[in-house]
């Protein structure tokens, strides 16, 4: 919800408080938010951070990255 309203500070704060970061869907939402705002470099950085944390991309991750 914060992401869709453009409040990235709140979205990022909530993201880091989530215990569900071990699944791909919260990462996908953040990556999608960055691409929606045109921040493609941040989307790619977040994608690589996701991989670095050992999270496997799902079928929704790659389309979010390449938008």
Residue, then its C-alpha position, 0 to 999 in steps of 0.5 A: x500500500x505504501x509503495x502504491x502511494x509513493x511512500x518509499x521510506x515507509x514501504x522500505x521500513x515496513x519491508x525490513x520489519x517483515x519476517x516474510x522476507x524469506x519469500x520472493x513476494x515482498x521483494x517482488x513488490x519492492x522491485x515492482x515499485x522501483x520500476x513503476x517509479x522509473x528507478x530501474x537502477x534501484x530495481x536491479x540493485x534490489x534484485x541482486x540484493x535479493x539473490x545475495x540474501x539467498x532468495x530464489x526468484x519466482x515466476x513474477x520476479x523477472x517480469x518486475x525487473x525487466x519492465 
